[in-house]
Amino acid sequence: MSRLGSVINGVVEPRVASSVDEGVAEALWIGFGICVFSWFCGLTLCLVDRYADQKDGTKAALSEEDKFRWK
């Protein structure tokens, strides 16, 4: 997914920068807006997941195999 975002950014940002008067600054603000939108989407997913856990009365648990290990 991160590669897809980079490709889309590589295509869209130069077009935005060349089509508006402010150039790169405007394109960067648009990128910032997309990042903020993405953050809110992630927050919404967390809230929906918490609501589903409360409604079902279950909570997802990690097994020992699923936990991160450094070594």
PDB file of N, CA, C, O and CB in Angstrom:
ATOM      1  N   MET A   1       0.817  -1.197   0.000  1.00  0.00           N
ATOM      2  CA  MET A   1       0.000   0.000   0.000  1.00  0.00           C
ATOM      3  C   MET A   1       0.858   1.257   0.000  1.00  0.00           C
ATOM      4  O   MET A   1       0.509   2.255  -0.631  1.00  0.00           O
ATOM      5  CB  MET A   1      -0.928   0.000   1.197  1.00  0.00           C
ATOM      6  N   SER A   2       1.994   1.207   0.717  1.00  0.00           N
ATOM      7  CA  SER A   2       2.826   2.406   0.750  1.00  0.00           C
ATOM      8  C   SER A   2       3.399   2.711  -0.631  1.00  0.00           C
ATOM      9  O   SER A   2       3.554   3.880  -0.984  1.00  0.00           O
ATOM     10  CB  SER A   2       3.960   2.240   1.768  1.00  0.00           C
ATOM     11  N   ARG A   3       3.712   1.688  -1.412  1.00  0.00           N
ATOM     12  CA  ARG A   3       4.202   1.908  -2.782  1.00  0.00           C
ATOM     13  C   ARG A   3       3.119   2.565  -3.635  1.00  0.00           C
ATOM     14  O   ARG A   3       3.397   3.469  -4.423  1.00  0.00           O
ATOM     15  CB  ARG A   3       4.650   0.570  -3.425  1.00  0.00           C
ATOM     16  N   LEU A   4       1.894   2.103  -3.467  1.00  0.00           N
ATOM     17  CA  LEU A   4       0.793   2.682  -4.224  1.00  0.00           C
ATOM     18  C   LEU A   4       0.627   4.158  -3.884  1.00  0.00           C
ATOM     19  O   LEU A   4       0.418   4.983  -4.774  1.00  0.00           O
ATOM     20  CB  LEU A   4      -0.508   1.920  -3.948  1.00  0.00           C
ATOM     21  N   GLY A   5       0.718   4.491  -2.606  1.00  0.00           N
ATOM     22  CA  GLY A   5       0.637   5.894  -2.200  1.00  0.00           C
ATOM     23  C   GLY A   5       1.757   6.724  -2.785  1.00  0.00           C
ATOM     24  O   GLY A   5       1.538   7.868  -3.181  1.00  0.00           O
ATOM     25  N   SER A   6       2.961   6.164  -2.845  1.00  0.00           N
ATOM     26  CA  SER A   6       4.096   6.879  -3.428  1.00  0.00           C
ATOM     27  C   SER A   6       3.903   7.108  -4.924  1.00  0.00           C
ATOM     28  O   SER A   6       4.234   8.175  -5.441  1.00  0.00           O
ATOM     29  CB  SER A   6       5.391   6.106  -3.182  1.00  0.00           C
ATOM     30  N   VAL A   7       3.374   6.120  -5.604  1.00  0.00           N
ATOM     31  CA  VAL A   7       3.137   6.256  -7.045  1.00  0.00           C
ATOM     32  C   VAL A   7       2.073   7.318  -7.311  1.00  0.00           C
ATOM     33  O   VAL A   7       2.240   8.173  -8.181  1.00  0.00           O
ATOM     34  CB  VAL A   7       2.708   4.903  -7.656  1.00  0.00           C
ATOM     35  N   ILE A   8       0.991   7.254  -6.563  1.00  0.00           N
ATOM     36  CA  ILE A   8      -0.068   8.250  -6.735  1.00  0.00           C
ATOM     37  C   ILE A   8       0.466   9.644  -6.434  1.00  0.00           C
ATOM     38  O   ILE A   8       0.162  10.595  -7.154  1.00  0.00           O
ATOM     39  CB  ILE A   8      -1.273   7.930  -5.825  1.00  0.00           C
ATOM     40  N   ASN A   9       1.257   9.769  -5.381  1.00  0.00           N
ATOM     41  CA  ASN A   9       1.856  11.055  -5.042  1.00  0.00           C
ATOM     42  C   ASN A   9       2.755  11.548  -6.166  1.00  0.00           C
ATOM     43  O   ASN A   9       2.733  12.733  -6.498  1.00  0.00           O
ATOM     44  CB  ASN A   9       2.650  10.948  -3.739  1.00  0.00           C
ATOM     45  N   GLY A  10       3.541  10.661  -6.754  1.00  0.00           N
ATOM     46  CA  GLY A  10       4.437  11.041  -7.833  1.00  0.00           C
ATOM     47  C   GLY A  10       3.710  11.518  -9.074  1.00  0.00           C
ATOM     48  O   GLY A  10       4.244  12.319  -9.841  1.00  0.00           O
ATOM     49  N   VAL A  11       2.499  11.034  -9.275  1.00  0.00           N
ATOM     50  CA  VAL A  11       1.715  11.448 -10.431  1.00  0.00           C
ATOM     51  C   VAL A  11       0.924  12.728 -10.141  1.00  0.00           C
ATOM     52  O   VAL A  11       0.867  13.633 -10.975  1.00  0.00           O
ATOM     53  CB  VAL A  11       0.764  10.325 -10.852  1.00  0.00           C
ATOM     54  N   VAL A  12       0.323  12.795  -8.966  1.00  0.00           N
ATOM     55  CA  VAL A  12      -0.596  13.890  -8.656  1.00  0.00           C
ATOM     56  C   VAL A  12       0.132  15.176  -8.255  1.00  0.00           C
ATOM     57  O   VAL A  12      -0.239  16.254  -8.719  1.00  0.00           O
ATOM     58  CB  VAL A  12      -1.535  13.470  -7.544  1.00  0.00           C
ATOM     59  N   GLU A  13       1.143  15.086  -7.417  1.00  0.00           N
ATOM     60  CA  GLU A  13       1.766  16.296  -6.883  1.00  0.00           C
ATOM     61  C   GLU A  13       2.375  17.203  -7.950  1.00  0.00           C
ATOM     62  O   GLU A  13       2.187  18.416  -7.861  1.00  0.00           O
ATOM     63  CB  GLU A  13       2.824  15.916  -5.901  1.00  0.00           C
ATOM     64  N   PRO A  14       3.093  16.695  -8.953  1.00  0.00           N
ATOM     65  CA  PRO A  14       3.598  17.613  -9.989  1.00  0.00           C
ATOM     66  C   PRO A  14       2.481  18.315 -10.757  1.00  0.00           C
ATOM     67  O   PRO A  14       2.614  19.481 -11.129  1.00  0.00           O
ATOM     68  CB  PRO A  14       4.474  16.854 -10.966  1.00  0.00           C
ATOM     69  N   ARG A  15       1.391  17.608 -10.990  1.00  0.00           N
ATOM     70  CA  ARG A  15       0.263  18.243 -11.688  1.00  0.00           C
ATOM     71  C   ARG A  15      -0.346  19.355 -10.848  1.00  0.00           C
ATOM     72  O   ARG A  15      -0.674  20.424 -11.364  1.00  0.00           O
ATOM     73  CB  ARG A  15      -0.810  17.204 -12.034  1.00  0.00           C
ATOM     74  N   VAL A  16      -0.498  19.099  -9.550  1.00  0.00           N
ATOM     75  CA  VAL A  16      -1.046  20.124  -8.661  1.00  0.00           C
ATOM     76  C   VAL A  16      -0.088  21.304  -8.574  1.00  0.00           C
ATOM     77  O   VAL A  16      -0.517  22.457  -8.625  1.00  0.00           O
ATOM     78  CB  VAL A  16      -1.317  19.545  -7.253  1.00  0.00           C
ATOM     79  N   ALA A  17       1.198  21.028  -8.445  1.00  0.00           N
ATOM     80  CA  ALA A  17       2.194  22.091  -8.316  1.00  0.00           C
ATOM     81  C   ALA A  17       2.238  22.970  -9.566  1.00  0.00           C
ATOM     82  O   ALA A  17       2.456  24.177  -9.457  1.00  0.00           O
ATOM     83  CB  ALA A  17       3.577  21.492  -8.051  1.00  0.00           C
ATOM     84  N   SER A  18       2.037  22.396 -10.734  1.00  0.00           N
ATOM     85  CA  SER A  18       2.102  23.192 -11.966  1.00  0.00           C
ATOM     86  C   SER A  18       0.778  23.874 -12.296  1.00  0.00           C
ATOM     87  O   SER A  18       0.755  24.820 -13.083  1.00  0.00           O
ATOM     88  CB  SER A  18       2.519  22.312 -13.127  1.00  0.00           C
ATOM     89  N   SER A  19      -0.319  23.415 -11.711  1.00  0.00           N
ATOM     90  CA  SER A  19      -1.623  23.976 -12.074  1.00  0.00           C
ATOM     91  C   SER A  19      -2.087  25.113 -11.171  1.00  0.00           C
ATOM     92  O   SER A  19      -3.034  25.818 -11.519  1.00  0.00           O
ATOM     93  CB  SER A  19      -2.648  22.897 -12.057  1.00  0.00           C
ATOM     94  N   VAL A  20      -1.454  25.305 -10.038  1.00  0.00           N
ATOM     95  CA  VAL A  20      -1.872  26.378  -9.135  1.00  0.00           C
ATOM     96  C   VAL A  20      -0.789  27.446  -9.057  1.00  0.00           C
ATOM     97  O   VAL A  20       0.369  27.195  -9.392  1.00  0.00           O
ATOM     98  CB  VAL A  20      -2.183  25.820  -7.728  1.00  0.00           C
ATOM     99  N   ASP A  21      -1.171  28.627  -8.617  1.00  0.00           N
ATOM    100  CA  ASP A  21      -0.240  29.749  -8.559  1.00  0.00           C
ATOM    101  C   ASP A  21       0.844  29.569  -7.510  1.00  0.00           C
ATOM    102  O   ASP A  21       1.984  29.982  -7.720  1.00  0.00           O
ATOM    103  CB  ASP A  21      -0.989  31.018  -8.286  1.00  0.00           C
ATOM    104  N   GLU A  22       0.505  28.961  -6.391  1.00  0.00           N
ATOM    105  CA  GLU A  22       1.453  28.861  -5.288  1.00  0.00           C
ATOM    106  C   GLU A  22       2.457  27.736  -5.473  1.00  0.00           C
ATOM    107  O   GLU A  22       3.456  27.685  -4.754  1.00  0.00           O
ATOM    108  CB  GLU A  22       0.715  28.664  -3.998  1.00  0.00           C
ATOM    109  N   GLY A  23       2.222  26.839  -6.411  1.00  0.00           N
ATOM    110  CA  GLY A  23       3.181  25.810  -6.757  1.00  0.00           C
ATOM    111  C   GLY A  23       3.339  24.732  -5.703  1.00  0.00           C
ATOM    112  O   GLY A  23       2.367  24.102  -5.287  1.00  0.00           O
ATOM    113  N   VAL A  24       4.574  24.528  -5.277  1.00  0.00           N
ATOM    114  CA  VAL A  24       4.909  23.426  -4.384  1.00  0.00           C
ATOM    115  C   VAL A  24       4.224  23.566  -3.031  1.00  0.00           C
ATOM    116  O   VAL A  24       3.800  22.566  -2.451  1.00  0.00           O
ATOM    117  CB  VAL A  24       6.413  23.345  -4.194  1.00  0.00           C
ATOM    118  N   ALA A  25       4.108  24.774  -2.525  1.00  0.00           N
ATOM    119  CA  ALA A  25       3.487  24.979  -1.212  1.00  0.00           C
ATOM    120  C   ALA A  25       2.049  24.452  -1.201  1.00  0.00           C
ATOM    121  O   ALA A  25       1.629  23.795  -0.249  1.00  0.00           O
ATOM    122  CB  ALA A  25       3.507  26.477  -0.834  1.00  0.00           C
ATOM    123  N   GLU A  26       1.311  24.743  -2.252  1.00  0.00           N
ATOM    124  CA  GLU A  26      -0.072  24.270  -2.324  1.00  0.00           C
ATOM    125  C   GLU A  26      -0.125  22.742  -2.411  1.00  0.00           C
ATOM    126  O   GLU A  26      -0.974  22.111  -1.783  1.00  0.00           O
ATOM    127  CB  GLU A  26      -0.790  24.895  -3.535  1.00  0.00           C
ATOM    128  N   ALA A  27       0.773  22.160  -3.181  1.00  0.00           N
ATOM    129  CA  ALA A  27       0.813  20.695  -3.297  1.00  0.00           C
ATOM    130  C   ALA A  27       1.147  20.056  -1.955  1.00  0.00           C
ATOM    131  O   ALA A  27       0.587  19.015  -1.610  1.00  0.00           O
ATOM    132  CB  ALA A  27       1.845  20.262  -4.358  1.00  0.00           C
ATOM    133  N   LEU A  28       2.047  20.663  -1.199  1.00  0.00           N
ATOM    134  CA  LEU A  28       2.385  20.123   0.119  1.00  0.00           C
ATOM    135  C   LEU A  28       1.218  20.240   1.084  1.00  0.00           C
ATOM    136  O   LEU A  28       1.011  19.340   1.898  1.00  0.00           O
ATOM    137  CB  LEU A  28       3.602  20.839   0.690  1.00  0.00           C
ATOM    138  N   TRP A  29       0.456  21.312   1.020  1.00  0.00           N
ATOM    139  CA  TRP A  29      -0.722  21.444   1.874  1.00  0.00           C
ATOM    140  C   TRP A  29      -1.774  20.395   1.534  1.00  0.00           C
ATOM    141  O   TRP A  29      -2.441  19.863   2.422  1.00  0.00           O
ATOM    142  CB  TRP A  29      -1.320  22.843   1.743  1.00  0.00           C
ATOM    143  N   ILE A  30      -1.917  20.104   0.263  1.00  0.00           N
ATOM    144  CA  ILE A  30      -2.854  19.054  -0.136  1.00  0.00           C
ATOM    145  C   ILE A  30      -2.388  17.709   0.405  1.00  0.00           C
ATOM    146  O   ILE A  30      -3.204  16.930   0.897  1.00  0.00           O
ATOM    147  CB  ILE A  30      -2.994  18.999  -1.674  1.00  0.00           C
ATOM    148  N   GLY A  31      -1.087  17.420   0.322  1.00  0.00           N
ATOM    149  CA  GLY A  31      -0.542  16.187   0.892  1.00  0.00           C
ATOM    150  C   GLY A  31      -0.756  16.107   2.386  1.00  0.00           C
ATOM    151  O   GLY A  31      -1.080  15.047   2.921  1.00  0.00           O
ATOM    152  N   PHE A  32      -0.572  17.245   3.069  1.00  0.00           N
ATOM    153  CA  PHE A  32      -0.814  17.289   4.508  1.00  0.00           C
ATOM    154  C   PHE A  32      -2.283  16.997   4.824  1.00  0.00           C
ATOM    155  O   PHE A  32      -2.594  16.284   5.778  1.00  0.00           O
ATOM    156  CB  PHE A  32      -0.410  18.659   5.077  1.00  0.00           C
ATOM    157  N   GLY A  33      -3.168  17.552   4.019  1.00  0.00           N
ATOM    158  CA  GLY A  33      -4.597  17.300   4.212  1.00  0.00           C
ATOM    159  C   GLY A  33      -4.945  15.832   4.036  1.00  0.00           C
ATOM    160  O   GLY A  33      -5.771  15.292   4.771  1.00  0.00           O
ATOM    161  N   ILE A  34      -4.318  15.192   3.066  1.00  0.00           N
ATOM    162  CA  ILE A  34      -4.552  13.767   2.846  1.00  0.00           C
ATOM    163  C   ILE A  34      -4.036  12.959   4.036  1.00  0.00           C
ATOM    164  O   ILE A  34      -4.670  11.986   4.444  1.00  0.00           O
ATOM    165  CB  ILE A  34      -3.872  13.298   1.540  1.00  0.00           C
ATOM    166  N   CYS A  35      -2.893  13.354   4.595  1.00  0.00           N
ATOM    167  CA  CYS A  35      -2.361  12.663   5.776  1.00  0.00           C
ATOM    168  C   CYS A  35      -3.296  12.809   6.973  1.00  0.00           C
ATOM    169  O   CYS A  35      -3.517  11.846   7.708  1.00  0.00           O
ATOM    170  CB  CYS A  35      -0.970  13.207   6.131  1.00  0.00           C
ATOM    171  N   VAL A  36      -3.844  14.000   7.174  1.00  0.00           N
ATOM    172  CA  VAL A  36      -4.785  14.225   8.277  1.00  0.00           C
ATOM    173  C   VAL A  36      -6.045  13.390   8.063  1.00  0.00           C
ATOM    174  O   VAL A  36      -6.562  12.790   9.006  1.00  0.00           O
ATOM    175  CB  VAL A  36      -5.147  15.732   8.397  1.00  0.00           C
ATOM    176  N   PHE A  37      -6.540  13.350   6.828  1.00  0.00           N
ATOM    177  CA  PHE A  37      -7.706  12.525   6.508  1.00  0.00           C
ATOM    178  C   PHE A  37      -7.420  11.056   6.805  1.00  0.00           C
ATOM    179  O   PHE A  37      -8.267  10.357   7.362  1.00  0.00           O
ATOM    180  CB  PHE A  37      -8.106  12.703   5.030  1.00  0.00           C
ATOM    181  N   SER A  38      -6.243  10.594   6.440  1.00  0.00           N
ATOM    182  CA  SER A  38      -5.855   9.206   6.697  1.00  0.00           C
ATOM    183  C   SER A  38      -5.806   8.923   8.191  1.00  0.00           C
ATOM    184  O   SER A  38      -6.228   7.854   8.632  1.00  0.00           O
ATOM    185  CB  SER A  38      -4.495   8.902   6.060  1.00  0.00           C
ATOM    186  N   TRP A  39      -5.295   9.869   8.975  1.00  0.00           N
ATOM    187  CA  TRP A  39      -5.236   9.701  10.424  1.00  0.00           C
ATOM    188  C   TRP A  39      -6.638   9.560  11.007  1.00  0.00           C
ATOM    189  O   TRP A  39      -6.876   8.707  11.862  1.00  0.00           O
ATOM    190  CB  TRP A  39      -4.507  10.885  11.075  1.00  0.00           C
ATOM    191  N   PHE A  40      -7.559  10.392  10.546  1.00  0.00           N
ATOM    192  CA  PHE A  40      -8.941  10.305  11.028  1.00  0.00           C
ATOM    193  C   PHE A  40      -9.589   8.980  10.617  1.00  0.00           C
ATOM    194  O   PHE A  40     -10.378   8.417  11.376  1.00  0.00           O
ATOM    195  CB  PHE A  40      -9.769  11.486  10.491  1.00  0.00           C
ATOM    196  N   CYS A  41      -9.269   8.486   9.439  1.00  0.00           N
ATOM    197  CA  CYS A  41      -9.794   7.180   9.019  1.00  0.00           C
ATOM    198  C   CYS A  41      -9.280   6.075   9.935  1.00  0.00           C
ATOM    199  O   CYS A  41     -10.041   5.187  10.320  1.00  0.00           O
ATOM    200  CB  CYS A  41      -9.402   6.880   7.556  1.00  0.00           C
ATOM    201  N   GLY A  42      -7.995   6.122  10.288  1.00  0.00           N
ATOM    202  CA  GLY A  42      -7.434   5.135  11.204  1.00  0.00           C
ATOM    203  C   GLY A  42      -8.070   5.219  12.581  1.00  0.00           C
ATOM    204  O   GLY A  42      -8.372   4.196  13.197  1.00  0.00           O
ATOM    205  N   LEU A  43      -8.272   6.436  13.062  1.00  0.00           N
ATOM    206  CA  LEU A  43      -8.935   6.630  14.350  1.00  0.00           C
ATOM    207  C   LEU A  43     -10.356   6.085  14.316  1.00  0.00           C
ATOM    208  O   LEU A  43     -10.807   5.451  15.270  1.00  0.00           O
ATOM    209  CB  LEU A  43      -8.948   8.114  14.730  1.00  0.00           C
ATOM    210  N   THR A  44     -11.056   6.332  13.224  1.00  0.00           N
ATOM    211  CA  THR A  44     -12.420   5.817  13.075  1.00  0.00           C
ATOM    212  C   THR A  44     -12.433   4.296  13.093  1.00  0.00           C
ATOM    213  O   THR A  44     -13.307   3.691  13.714  1.00  0.00           O
ATOM    214  CB  THR A  44     -13.050   6.332  11.776  1.00  0.00           C
ATOM    215  N   LEU A  45     -11.471   3.672  12.417  1.00  0.00           N
ATOM    216  CA  LEU A  45     -11.393   2.208  12.436  1.00  0.00           C
ATOM    217  C   LEU A  45     -11.167   1.677  13.846  1.00  0.00           C
ATOM    218  O   LEU A  45     -11.750   0.661  14.225  1.00  0.00           O
ATOM    219  CB  LEU A  45     -10.275   1.726  11.516  1.00  0.00           C
ATOM    220  N   CYS A  46     -10.330   2.349  14.622  1.00  0.00           N
ATOM    221  CA  CYS A  46     -10.107   1.930  16.015  1.00  0.00           C
ATOM    222  C   CYS A  46     -11.383   2.036  16.832  1.00  0.00           C
ATOM    223  O   CYS A  46     -11.698   1.142  17.618  1.00  0.00           O
ATOM    224  CB  CYS A  46      -9.005   2.775  16.663  1.00  0.00           C
ATOM    225  N   LEU A  47     -12.111   3.119  16.651  1.00  0.00           N
ATOM    226  CA  LEU A  47     -13.362   3.304  17.393  1.00  0.00           C
ATOM    227  C   LEU A  47     -14.416   2.277  16.984  1.00  0.00           C
ATOM    228  O   LEU A  47     -15.141   1.761  17.834  1.00  0.00           O
ATOM    229  CB  LEU A  47     -13.902   4.718  17.175  1.00  0.00           C
ATOM    230  N   VAL A  48     -14.503   1.982  15.702  1.00  0.00           N
ATOM    231  CA  VAL A  48     -15.457   0.978  15.228  1.00  0.00           C
ATOM    232  C   VAL A  48     -15.093  -0.396  15.789  1.00  0.00           C
ATOM    233  O   VAL A  48     -15.973  -1.157  16.194  1.00  0.00           O
ATOM    234  CB  VAL A  48     -15.488   0.939  13.677  1.00  0.00           C
ATOM    235  N   ASP A  49     -13.806  -0.710  15.814  1.00  0.00           N
ATOM    236  CA  ASP A  49     -13.370  -1.993  16.358  1.00  0.00           C
ATOM    237  C   ASP A  49     -13.677  -2.091  17.846  1.00  0.00           C
ATOM    238  O   ASP A  49     -14.111  -3.140  18.322  1.00  0.00           O
ATOM    239  CB  ASP A  49     -11.875  -2.194  16.116  1.00  0.00           C
ATOM    240  N   ARG A  50     -13.456  -1.005  18.584  1.00  0.00           N
ATOM    241  CA  ARG A  50     -13.769  -1.008  20.013  1.00  0.00           C
ATOM    242  C   ARG A  50     -15.275  -1.185  20.238  1.00  0.00           C
ATOM    243  O   ARG A  50     -15.695  -1.922  21.131  1.00  0.00           O
ATOM    244  CB  ARG A  50     -13.280   0.299  20.673  1.00  0.00           C
ATOM    245  N   TYR A  51     -16.074  -0.507  19.424  1.00  0.00           N
ATOM    246  CA  TYR A  51     -17.531  -0.645  19.530  1.00  0.00           C
ATOM    247  C   TYR A  51     -17.958  -2.085  19.247  1.00  0.00           C
ATOM    248  O   TYR A  51     -18.808  -2.631  19.950  1.00  0.00           O
ATOM    249  CB  TYR A  51     -18.240   0.323  18.555  1.00  0.00           C
ATOM    250  N   ALA A  52     -17.371  -2.699  18.218  1.00  0.00           N
ATOM    251  CA  ALA A  52     -17.716  -4.086  17.881  1.00  0.00           C
ATOM    252  C   ALA A  52     -17.318  -5.024  19.010  1.00  0.00           C
ATOM    253  O   ALA A  52     -18.057  -5.960  19.314  1.00  0.00           O
ATOM    254  CB  ALA A  52     -17.030  -4.517  16.568  1.00  0.00           C
ATOM    255  N   ASP A  53     -16.162  -4.796  19.645  1.00  0.00           N
ATOM    256  CA  ASP A  53     -15.763  -5.633  20.773  1.00  0.00           C
ATOM    257  C   ASP A  53     -16.740  -5.504  21.931  1.00  0.00           C
ATOM    258  O   ASP A  53     -17.070  -6.501  22.573  1.00  0.00           O
ATOM    259  CB  ASP A  53     -14.359  -5.265  21.234  1.00  0.00           C
ATOM    260  N   GLN A  54     -17.203  -4.301  22.204  1.00  0.00           N
ATOM    261  CA  GLN A  54     -18.148  -4.096  23.302  1.00  0.00           C
ATOM    262  C   GLN A  54     -19.501  -4.724  22.976  1.00  0.00           C
ATOM    263  O   GLN A  54     -20.154  -5.284  23.857  1.00  0.00           O
ATOM    264  CB  GLN A  54     -18.316  -2.595  23.596  1.00  0.00           C
ATOM    265  N   LYS A  55     -19.919  -4.635  21.727  1.00  0.00           N
ATOM    266  CA  LYS A  55     -21.214  -5.181  21.339  1.00  0.00           C
ATOM    267  C   LYS A  55     -21.203  -6.705  21.379  1.00  0.00           C
ATOM    268  O   LYS A  55     -22.175  -7.323  21.814  1.00  0.00           O
ATOM    269  CB  LYS A  55     -21.597  -4.694  19.942  1.00  0.00           C
ATOM    270  N   ASP A  56     -20.113  -7.310  20.929  1.00  0.00           N
ATOM    271  CA  ASP A  56     -20.002  -8.769  20.924  1.00  0.00           C
ATOM    272  C   ASP A  56     -19.653  -9.333  22.296  1.00  0.00           C
ATOM    273  O   ASP A  56     -19.920 -10.500  22.579  1.00  0.00           O
ATOM    274  CB  ASP A  56     -18.958  -9.202  19.919  1.00  0.00           C
ATOM    275  N   GLY A  57     -19.069  -8.517  23.130  1.00  0.00           N
ATOM    276  CA  GLY A  57     -18.635  -8.989  24.436  1.00  0.00           C
ATOM    277  C   GLY A  57     -17.345  -9.782  24.364  1.00  0.00           C
ATOM    278  O   GLY A  57     -16.997 -10.495  25.306  1.00  0.00           O
ATOM    279  N   THR A  58     -16.646  -9.665  23.268  1.00  0.00           N
ATOM    280  CA  THR A  58     -15.372 -10.377  23.111  1.00  0.00           C
ATOM    281  C   THR A  58     -14.262  -9.374  22.848  1.00  0.00           C
ATOM    282  O   THR A  58     -14.500  -8.233  22.450  1.00  0.00           O
ATOM    283  CB  THR A  58     -15.449 -11.418  21.959  1.00  0.00           C
ATOM    284  N   LYS A  59     -13.062  -9.829  23.081  1.00  0.00           N
ATOM    285  CA  LYS A  59     -11.911  -8.995  22.793  1.00  0.00           C
ATOM    286  C   LYS A  59     -10.859  -9.871  22.127  1.00  0.00           C
ATOM    287  O   LYS A  59     -10.599 -10.994  22.560  1.00  0.00           O
ATOM    288  CB  LYS A  59     -11.356  -8.316  24.088  1.00  0.00           C
ATOM    289  N   ALA A  60     -10.270  -9.348  21.086  1.00  0.00           N
ATOM    290  CA  ALA A  60      -9.243 -10.108  20.378  1.00  0.00           C
ATOM    291  C   ALA A  60      -8.022 -10.242  21.275  1.00  0.00           C
ATOM    292  O   ALA A  60      -7.577  -9.269  21.885  1.00  0.00           O
ATOM    293  CB  ALA A  60      -8.866  -9.426  19.031  1.00  0.00           C
ATOM    294  N   ALA A  61      -7.489 -11.444  21.351  1.00  0.00           N
ATOM    295  CA  ALA A  61      -6.312 -11.692  22.175  1.00  0.00           C
ATOM    296  C   ALA A  61      -5.209 -12.271  21.299  1.00  0.00           C
ATOM    297  O   ALA A  61      -5.469 -13.054  20.385  1.00  0.00           O
ATOM    298  CB  ALA A  61      -6.645 -12.652  23.355  1.00  0.00           C
ATOM    299  N   LEU A  62      -3.996 -11.880  21.585  1.00  0.00           N
ATOM    300  CA  LEU A  62      -2.844 -12.393  20.851  1.00  0.00           C
ATOM    301  C   LEU A  62      -2.320 -13.651  21.511  1.00  0.00           C
ATOM    302  O   LEU A  62      -2.206 -13.732  22.734  1.00  0.00           O
ATOM    303  CB  LEU A  62      -1.737 -11.337  20.765  1.00  0.00           C
ATOM    304  N   SER A  63      -2.008 -14.621  20.689  1.00  0.00           N
ATOM    305  CA  SER A  63      -1.359 -15.816  21.226  1.00  0.00           C
ATOM    306  C   SER A  63       0.140 -15.534  21.345  1.00  0.00           C
ATOM    307  O   SER A  63       0.625 -14.505  20.875  1.00  0.00           O
ATOM    308  CB  SER A  63      -1.630 -17.070  20.316  1.00  0.00           C
ATOM    309  N   GLU A  64       0.839 -16.422  21.954  1.00  0.00           N
ATOM    310  CA  GLU A  64       2.292 -16.237  22.101  1.00  0.00           C
ATOM    311  C   GLU A  64       2.986 -16.221  20.746  1.00  0.00           C
ATOM    312  O   GLU A  64       4.011 -15.560  20.585  1.00  0.00           O
ATOM    313  CB  GLU A  64       2.889 -17.348  22.978  1.00  0.00           C
ATOM    314  N   GLU A  65       2.443 -16.937  19.775  1.00  0.00           N
ATOM    315  CA  GLU A  65       3.018 -16.948  18.434  1.00  0.00           C
ATOM    316  C   GLU A  65       2.835 -15.619  17.724  1.00  0.00           C
ATOM    317  O   GLU A  65       3.667 -15.243  16.898  1.00  0.00           O
ATOM    318  CB  GLU A  65       2.399 -18.054  17.612  1.00  0.00           C
ATOM    319  N   ASP A  66       1.758 -14.897  18.032  1.00  0.00           N
ATOM    320  CA  ASP A  66       1.468 -13.635  17.365  1.00  0.00           C
ATOM    321  C   ASP A  66       2.226 -12.444  17.940  1.00  0.00           C
ATOM    322  O   ASP A  66       2.340 -11.410  17.283  1.00  0.00           O
ATOM    323  CB  ASP A  66       0.007 -13.364  17.433  1.00  0.00           C
ATOM    324  N   LYS A  67       2.735 -12.573  19.131  1.00  0.00           N
ATOM    325  CA  LYS A  67       3.415 -11.460  19.790  1.00  0.00           C
ATOM    326  C   LYS A  67       4.767 -11.191  19.159  1.00  0.00           C
ATOM    327  O   LYS A  67       5.440 -12.107  18.687  1.00  0.00           O
ATOM    328  CB  LYS A  67       3.583 -11.743  21.275  1.00  0.00           C
ATOM    329  N   PHE A  68       5.157  -9.923  19.154  1.00  0.00           N
ATOM    330  CA  PHE A  68       6.447  -9.518  18.572  1.00  0.00           C
ATOM    331  C   PHE A  68       7.577  -9.925  19.501  1.00  0.00           C
ATOM    332  O   PHE A  68       7.505  -9.736  20.715  1.00  0.00           O
ATOM    333  CB  PHE A  68       6.488  -7.987  18.313  1.00  0.00           C
ATOM    334  N   ARG A  69       8.613 -10.482  18.912  1.00  0.00           N
ATOM    335  CA  ARG A  69       9.816 -10.854  19.660  1.00  0.00           C
ATOM    336  C   ARG A  69      11.003 -10.176  19.033  1.00  0.00           C
ATOM    337  O   ARG A  69      11.129 -10.142  17.809  1.00  0.00           O
ATOM    338  CB  ARG A  69      10.017 -12.389  19.691  1.00  0.00           C
ATOM    339  N   TRP A  70      11.869  -9.639  19.849  1.00  0.00           N
ATOM    340  CA  TRP A  70      13.046  -8.934  19.346  1.00  0.00           C
ATOM    341  C   TRP A  70      14.088  -9.925  18.829  1.00  0.00           C
ATOM    342  O   TRP A  70      14.675  -9.701  17.771  1.00  0.00           O
ATOM    343  CB  TRP A  70      13.653  -8.047  20.447  1.00  0.00           C
ATOM    344  N   LYS A  71      14.323 -10.999  19.546  1.00  0.00           N
ATOM    345  CA  LYS A  71      15.339 -11.969  19.127  1.00  0.00           C
ATOM    346  C   LYS A  71      14.781 -13.346  18.994  1.00  0.00           C
ATOM    347  O   LYS A  71      15.510 -14.276  18.649  1.00  0.00           O
ATOM    348  CB  LYS A  71      16.477 -11.991  20.091  1.00  0.00           C
TER     349      LYS A  71
END
